[in-house]
Amino acid sequence: MNGKWLTVGKVVNTHGIKGEVKVLSQSDFADERFAPGSKLLLQDEERGTSLEVKIVSSRSHKNVYIVKLDGFDDINVVEKYKGWALKISEDQQGKLDEGEYYYHEIIGCRVITDEGEELGTITEILSPGANDVWVVERPKGAGKPILIPVIDDVLLRVDVAEKAVTVKLMEGLI
């Protein structure tokens, strides 16, 4: 297991009795990551135990993916994998166009206003509909998290090398 591994999903439960699992996607490209034939690493992050798995089938269902893994044909076999992470190696990532970023590049970035005020750190990315929303955790005692819509009017500059994002706050955002 050399190189960097990136989490693309988490097994949150079983589905039915034929060995399918419910996977909460943490990937920008879930349809690609969970496509039939895809190979992923199934890992228990607490114990460091892992095994390579191959996707037989998957389908989107509500806010999760129902995934069938090769060789996992019974609920009793998949039950023990609840809570395990699904990962890809860093070299399995595709190249992105300019102005596009992977989730792992954005999470952990500092958010600074165009006036120089540091708002906090991006801790989560939500995908509620038309555009993503970045959850910015404020420093201790500075208030509730801020939800930043990822739209051109708000997002001015993203520097993944410096882990910094510059935003223009719209009226009513905070």
C-alpha positions in Angstrom: 0.0 0.0 0.0 2.4 2.7 -1.2 1.5 6.2 -2.0 -1.3 8.4 -0.9 -4.8 6.9 -0.7 -7.9 9.1 -1.0 -11.3 8.2 0.5 -14.1 8.1 -2.1 -16.9 6.6 0.0 -17.9 4.9 3.3 -19.9 1.7 3.8 -22.7 2.9 6.0 -25.0 -0.2 6.0 -26.0 -3.4 4.3 -28.9 -3.5 1.7 -31.0 -6.6 1.3 -29.7 -10.2 1.9 -27.6 -10.7 -1.2 -24.5 -8.8 -0.1 -25.2 -5.3 -1.3 -23.9 -2.4 0.7 -25.0 1.2 1.1 -22.1 3.6 0.4 -22.1 7.3 1.3 -20.1 8.9 -1.5 -17.3 11.3 -0.7 -16.2 11.6 -4.3 -16.5 14.3 -6.9 -17.1 11.6 -9.5 -19.3 9.0 -7.8 -20.7 7.6 -11.0 -17.1 6.9 -12.2 -15.8 5.6 -8.9 -18.6 3.1 -8.3 -18.9 2.0 -12.0 -18.9 -1.7 -12.7 -15.4 -3.0 -13.0 -13.9 -0.3 -10.8 -11.3 -1.5 -8.3 -11.2 0.1 -4.9 -9.5 -0.5 -1.6 -11.9 -1.4 1.3 -10.2 -0.3 4.5 -10.9 -0.3 8.2 -9.1 2.9 9.1 -9.1 2.2 12.8 -7.3 -1.2 12.5 -5.4 -0.5 9.3 -6.9 -3.7 7.7 -7.6 -3.5 4.0 -8.5 -5.5 0.9 -8.9 -4.8 -2.8 -12.5 -5.1 -4.1 -14.1 -4.9 -7.5 -17.5 -3.3 -8.2 -20.0 -5.6 -9.9 -22.9 -3.1 -10.0 -24.1 0.1 -8.4 -27.0 2.4 -8.5 -27.9 5.7 -6.9 -30.6 5.5 -4.2 -31.7 8.6 -2.3 -28.4 10.0 -0.9 -26.3 6.8 -1.1 -25.1 4.3 -3.7 -26.2 0.7 -3.5 -23.1 -1.3 -4.4 -22.5 -5.0 -5.1 -18.9 -6.1 -4.6 -17.4 -9.1 -6.4 -17.4 -12.2 -4.2 -19.6 -10.7 -1.5 -22.9 -12.6 -2.0 -24.5 -12.7 1.4 -25.5 -10.2 4.1 -23.5 -12.1 6.7 -20.3 -11.6 4.6 -20.7 -7.8 4.2 -22.1 -7.0 7.7 -18.6 -6.7 9.2 -17.6 -4.0 6.7 -20.0 -1.4 8.0 -18.0 1.8 8.7 -15.1 0.8 6.4 -13.8 3.4 3.9 -13.5 2.9 0.1 -10.4 4.4 -1.3 -8.5 5.0 -4.5 -4.8 5.6 -5.0 -3.7 9.1 -5.8 -2.6 8.0 -9.3 -6.2 6.8 -10.1 -7.4 10.4 -10.1 -8.2 11.9 -13.5 -6.9 15.3 -14.6 -9.2 18.2 -14.1 -9.8 21.3 -16.2 -8.5 24.6 -14.9 -10.8 26.0 -12.2 -11.9 22.5 -11.1 -10.7 20.9 -7.8 -11.0 17.7 -6.0 -12.7 17.7 -2.6 -9.5 16.7 -0.8 -7.8 19.8 -2.3 -10.5 22.1 -0.9 -11.1 20.6 2.5 -8.6 22.2 4.9 -8.2 25.5 2.9 -8.3 28.8 4.8 -11.1 31.1 3.7 -10.2 34.8 3.5 -12.4 37.7 2.4 -11.4 40.1 -0.4 -10.9 42.6 2.5 -8.3 40.4 4.2 -10.5 39.0 7.0 -9.8 35.3 7.8 -13.2 33.5 8.2 -12.0 30.0 9.1 -11.3 26.6 7.5 -13.3 24.6 5.0 -14.3 21.3 6.8 -17.0 19.9 4.5 -18.5 20.1 1.0 -22.2 19.8 0.6 -24.0 19.2 -2.8 -27.6 20.2 -2.2 -28.5 21.1 -5.8 -27.4 23.6 -8.4 -24.0 24.3 -6.8 -21.8 23.0 -4.1 -21.6 24.7 -0.7 -18.4 24.8 1.4 -18.8 24.6 5.2 -16.4 27.0 6.8 -15.7 26.3 10.5 -15.0 29.5 12.4 -12.2 29.9 14.9 -13.2 29.0 18.5 -15.6 31.5 19.9 -16.2 33.3 16.5 -19.6 31.9 15.9 -21.5 29.3 13.9 -20.0 27.8 10.7 -20.5 29.8 7.5 -22.0 28.2 4.4 -20.2 29.6 1.3 -22.0 28.9 -2.1 -19.5 27.9 -4.8 -20.6 30.5 -7.4 -18.6 33.0 -9.5 -20.1 36.0 -7.6 -18.6 34.7 -4.3 -15.5 32.7 -5.2 -12.7 35.0 -6.3 -9.5 32.8 -6.1 -8.6 29.3 -5.1 -5.0 28.5 -4.4 -4.7 24.8 -3.6 -0.9 25.0 -3.2 -1.2 27.6 -0.5 -4.5 26.0 0.8 -6.2 29.4 0.6 -9.5 30.5 -0.9 -10.5 34.2 -1.4 -14.2 35.1 -1.3 -16.4 38.2 -1.8 -19.1 38.1 0.9 -22.5 38.8 -0.5 -25.0 40.7 1.7 -26.7 38.4 4.2 -24.1 35.6 3.8 -22.9 35.9 7.4 
